Each structure stands twice: as C-alpha cells, then as structure tokens.
C-alpha cells in the first residue's frame, strides 16, 4: 500500500516509516526542515500549518493511508504560545484530514491521554474527554477535526512516549537516562500516574491501524499505569543507575505553566483483544529501551 506519514523526523513518525518500509509498503515521510532520518522511503519537507503546501504534498504522494503523529507536544510551550499550539495541532490536523477526505485515504490520527482531566483515570476508549490547558485543548480539537473530515478515521491515543535514540528534543525517558547516567538528581512526580509508552511499540500499533484501515478510538500505549517515581526506579534497576538519584516531588510544588492530569493512564483491553501488535508491560518496555540505548553507545 501507499502510505504517507507526518512528523517523519519525530520519535513515533520515524519508527512508523521504518516499520512500514520493512513491511514492503511504499512510504512518503513529511517533516519540518531537512530530513533527519535514515531509510529508503521518500521524504518531503513540509510545514503542516500551511494548508496549500500540505494539500500539494499529499496530492502528489497520493497515499491510500495517512498516519498523522506530527504534533506540538511540549506542554508548557503550548501554554505560553497558544497561537503556535493551535496552528501545529489543530490547523495542521484539519489540513491533513481535508486532504485525506479529498483523496479517499484512510486516516490514523495520533492523540494523547491529556484530553482527559486526570481525575478518574485510567480511561478506556468510551470515556468522555475533559481537556485542561492549551496542549490538551488543541489535541482534543485536533481529534474533532480528524473525525469531522474523515468520520471513519482512527484516533490513536498514547501517553508519555519515550525511546532511544531521541528524535529532536529529549523525550521523558531519554532525558531521564541522560541525567541519571551523569549522576544527576532528578525530580519526578510521585502523584502523577501515566501509561508510559515505548515509541517502537506505539509505532507498531499505529502502523497496524493503518495497514488494516481500522477506525474508532484506540489506546495505543504502555500496558501498565504507574506513577513517574515508580517508572524512574524501575528504569534505574534495568539500567544499573542509583535509585537514590530519584527525588520524589508533587506536581503542585513545581509551579509549571500548564496543568497536567494527575490520575491519568489509559486502559488497553481493546488493543489487547483486537490488535496483533500488543501493548508492552513496563519491564519489557524498559528492557527494549535499555537494549536500544546500549546499541546506540556501541556497547
């Protein structure tokens, strides 16, 4: 099949491109700025906030399936610059979805657990969103844009995606490893519960939604809900770092620009029962993360 993948320089997008290419599909990656990934698939530089550029790029690629993981994900940066957040998350998604509709292409839009307020998690696919903060609001609006133009699209919600090597800015896991490796203390929230998700696993689930042209909402994330301190201590055990470097703190004490959902996390029963690509338990995710880190260091 012919696939187009947005955010192909990014953490999930780059892995999706690699998986689809390996499976024998024809792949075009769209990204901002010069290509920063390897692989034989095609690459087109495109600013997704410019609708005409998006329409042209997608029309030329003529994909049967569009996977859309591209997003502005830095939560506090979104809060400080709502114009940019709206453009990157809503305007861009609407442009991609309009082009998908015009071509009759299946669309898989990658979203987030932040569409929930974090008061009653973990959440299943039927839970009603209640976003708080600019990032959460724009991601929820992006879901609506995708469903408005492509009613049969898939919404793939994920959470705290990490992986090695990092793509662009450091993800949570890569930042944690980099700090602990240097013997630096790290403050982690003991009161925020999340479904930390290995990027490779997310990419596999998202790719399957595209290959099978599945629609509806899917929780494509890690299999376990843990607080960030527990995640950090589990990572220390796998990587051989000193767990004493983990300093538990509470979200309210950090005075961050944007609100975060506290008791979040996503239930994965639907994915477990219906997808071949399975959500990974934390221990297996960290094992694979460690292996990628070691391979990247040449050890």
C-alpha positions in Angstrom: 0.0 0.0 0.0 1.0 3.6 -0.4 1.4 5.4 3.0 2.1 9.0 4.0 3.5 9.7 7.5 3.6 13.1 9.0 6.3 14.0 11.5 8.6 11.5 10.0 11.6 13.1 11.7 9.9 12.6 15.1 10.0 9.9 17.7 7.0 7.9 16.6 6.9 9.0 12.9 10.4 7.9 12.2 9.7 4.4 13.6 6.4 4.2 11.7 8.2 4.9 8.5 10.8 2.3 9.2 8.2 -0.4 10.1 6.1 0.2 7.0 9.1 0.3 4.7 10.3 -3.0 6.2 6.8 -4.5 5.5 7.2 -3.7 1.9 4.9 -0.6 1.6 5.6 2.5 -0.4 6.2 5.3 2.1 6.5 9.0 1.9 7.5 10.9 5.1 6.5 14.5 5.7 8.6 16.6 8.1 9.6 20.1 9.1 13.0 21.1 7.9 15.7 18.8 6.4 15.4 15.1 6.7 17.0 13.8 9.9 16.3 10.1 9.5 17.7 7.2 7.5 15.8 4.7 5.3 14.9 4.3 1.7 11.5 5.8 1.9 10.8 9.2 0.3 10.9 12.4 2.2 9.1 15.7 1.6 9.8 18.9 3.6 6.5 20.4 4.5 5.2 23.0 7.0 1.9 21.4 8.1 0.5 24.7 9.2 0.4 25.8 5.5 -2.7 24.1 4.2 -1.9 24.6 0.5 1.6 23.1 1.0 0.0 20.1 2.8 -2.6 19.7 0.1 0.0 19.7 -2.7 2.4 17.3 -0.9 -0.4 14.8 -0.1 -1.9 15.1 -3.6 1.5 14.3 -5.2 2.1 11.3 -2.9 -1.5 10.0 -3.5 -1.5 7.8 -0.4 -4.1 5.2 0.4 -3.4 5.7 4.1 -2.2 8.7 6.0 -0.7 8.4 9.5 -0.5 11.6 11.4 1.7 11.6 14.5 3.1 15.1 13.9 2.2 17.4 16.8 3.5 20.2 19.1 3.9 18.1 22.3 5.8 20.4 24.7 3.0 21.1 27.1 4.4 24.3 28.7 5.5 25.7 25.4 1.9 25.2 24.2 0.6 27.1 27.2 3.0 30.0 26.6 2.2 30.2 22.8 -1.4 29.2 22.1 -1.2 30.6 18.6 1.6 28.2 17.7 0.0 25.3 19.5 -3.3 25.8 17.7 -1.6 26.0 14.3 0.6 22.9 14.9 -2.1 20.8 16.5 -5.4 21.9 15.1 -4.8 23.8 11.8 -2.3 21.1 10.7 -4.6 18.2 11.5 -7.5 19.9 9.7 -5.3 20.3 6.6 -4.2 16.7 6.7 -7.7 15.5 7.3 -9.1 17.6 4.4 -6.6 16.1 2.0 -7.4 12.6 3.3 -11.0 13.2 2.6 -10.4 14.6 -0.9 -8.3 11.5 -1.8 -10.5 9.0 0.0 -7.5 8.0 2.1 -7.8 6.3 5.5 -6.5 8.5 8.3 -4.9 7.5 11.6 -4.5 10.5 13.9 -2.2 10.2 16.9 -3.6 11.8 20.1 -2.9 11.8 23.8 -4.2 10.9 27.3 -4.0 14.6 28.1 -7.5 15.0 26.5 -8.7 13.8 30.0 -8.6 15.9 33.2 -6.9 13.1 35.2 -9.5 12.9 38.0 -10.9 9.4 37.2 -8.2 7.5 35.3 -7.2 5.2 33.9 -9.5 5.8 30.9 -11.0 3.5 28.3 -12.0 4.4 24.8 -15.5 5.3 25.8 -14.5 7.9 28.5 -15.5 11.5 27.8 -12.6 13.9 27.4 -12.3 17.0 29.6 -9.1 18.7 28.5 -7.4 21.3 30.6 -4.6 23.6 29.3 -3.7 24.7 25.8 -2.0 21.5 24.8 -4.9 19.3 25.9 -7.5 21.6 24.3 -5.7 21.7 21.0 -5.2 18.0 20.9 -8.9 17.4 21.7 -9.8 19.9 18.9 -7.4 18.0 16.6 -9.4 14.8 17.3 -12.6 16.6 16.3 -11.0 18.0 13.1 -9.9 14.5 12.1 -13.3 13.0 12.8 -15.2 15.9 11.1 -13.4 15.4 7.8 -12.8 11.6 8.0 -15.5 10.1 10.1 -14.1 6.6 9.7 -10.6 7.6 10.9 -8.8 6.0 13.8 -7.8 8.1 16.8 -4.8 6.5 18.4 -4.3 7.9 21.9 -0.9 7.4 23.6 0.9 8.7 26.6 4.4 9.7 27.7 6.1 8.3 24.7 9.8 7.6 25.2 12.6 5.9 23.1 16.2 5.8 22.1 17.6 7.4 20.1 15.7 10.5 20.9 14.3 12.5 17.9 14.5 16.3 18.1 14.0 17.4 21.7 14.6 14.9 24.5 11.7 12.7 25.4 11.0 11.8 29.1 12.9 8.5 29.0 15.9 9.9 27.1 16.1 12.9 29.5 15.9 10.6 32.5 18.7 8.3 31.2 20.9 11.2 30.3 20.6 12.8 33.7 21.0 9.6 35.7 24.0 8.5 33.6 25.8 11.7 34.7 24.9 11.1 38.4 22.5 14.0 38.5 19.5 14.1 40.7 16.1 14.1 39.0 12.8 15.3 40.4 9.9 13.1 39.4 6.2 13.4 40.2 5.0 10.8 42.8 1.4 11.9 42.3 1.0 11.7 38.5 0.0 8.3 37.1 0.7 7.6 33.4 0.8 4.9 30.8 4.5 5.4 29.8 4.8 4.1 26.2 7.8 2.8 24.3 7.9 4.6 20.9 8.7 1.4 19.0 5.6 -0.3 20.5 3.4 2.8 19.8 4.6 2.8 16.2 3.8 -0.9 15.7 0.2 -0.4 17.0 -0.3 2.8 14.9 1.1 1.1 11.8 -1.3 -1.8 12.2 -4.3 0.5 12.5 -3.2 2.0 9.1 -2.5 -1.3 7.4 -5.8 -2.8 8.5 -7.6 0.6 7.9 -9.3 0.4 11.3 -11.4 3.2 12.6 -12.6 4.4 16.0 -10.7 5.3 19.2 -7.7 3.1 20.3 -5.5 3.4 23.4 -2.1 2.7 21.8 0.2 3.0 24.9 2.1 1.0 27.5 0.2 -1.8 29.2 0.7 -0.5 32.8 -0.2 2.6 34.7 2.5 3.8 37.1 3.5 7.0 38.8 6.6 8.7 37.5 8.7 7.9 40.5 8.0 4.2 40.1 8.8 4.4 36.5 12.1 6.1 37.3 13.1 3.5 39.9 12.2 0.6 37.6 14.4 2.3 34.9 17.3 2.5 37.4 17.0 -1.2 38.2 17.2 -2.1 34.5 20.0 0.4 33.6 22.0 -0.1 36.8 21.6 3.6 37.9 21.5 4.7 41.5 17.8 4.9 42.5 18.7 7.4 45.3 19.1 10.0 42.5 15.3 9.9 42.1 13.8 12.7 44.2 10.0 12.4 44.6 8.1 15.6 44.3 4.5 16.6 43.9 3.1 18.2 40.7 1.7 21.2 42.6 5.2 22.0 44.0 6.7 22.5 40.6 4.6 25.6 39.6 4.5 24.6 35.9 3.0 26.8 33.2 0.4 24.2 32.2 -1.9 21.9 34.2 -1.2 18.2 33.9 -3.7 15.3 34.5 -2.8 13.6 37.8 -4.6 10.3 37.8 -4.4 9.6 34.1 -3.3 6.5 32.2 -5.2 4.5 29.5 -6.8 1.1 29.6 -5.6 -1.2 26.8 -8.2 -4.0 26.9 -9.5 -3.2 23.4 -6.0 -3.2 21.8 -5.1 -6.4 23.6 -8.1 -8.2 22.2 -8.1 -6.8 18.7 -4.6 -5.9 17.5 -1.7 -8.2 16.8 0.8 -5.5 18.0 0.4 -5.8 21.7 0.9 -3.1 24.4 4.1 -3.9 26.4 4.4 -4.4 30.1 6.7 -1.9 31.8 9.5 -4.4 32.4 9.6 -5.5 28.7 9.5 -1.8 27.5 12.4 -0.9 29.7 14.3 -4.0 28.6 14.0 -2.9 24.9 14.7 0.7 25.8 17.9 -0.4 27.5 19.0 -2.5 24.6 18.5 0.4 22.2 20.5 2.6 24.5 23.3 0.1 24.7 23.3 -0.3 20.9 23.5 3.4 20.4 26.5 3.7 22.7 28.2 0.9 20.8 28.3 -1.4 23.8 
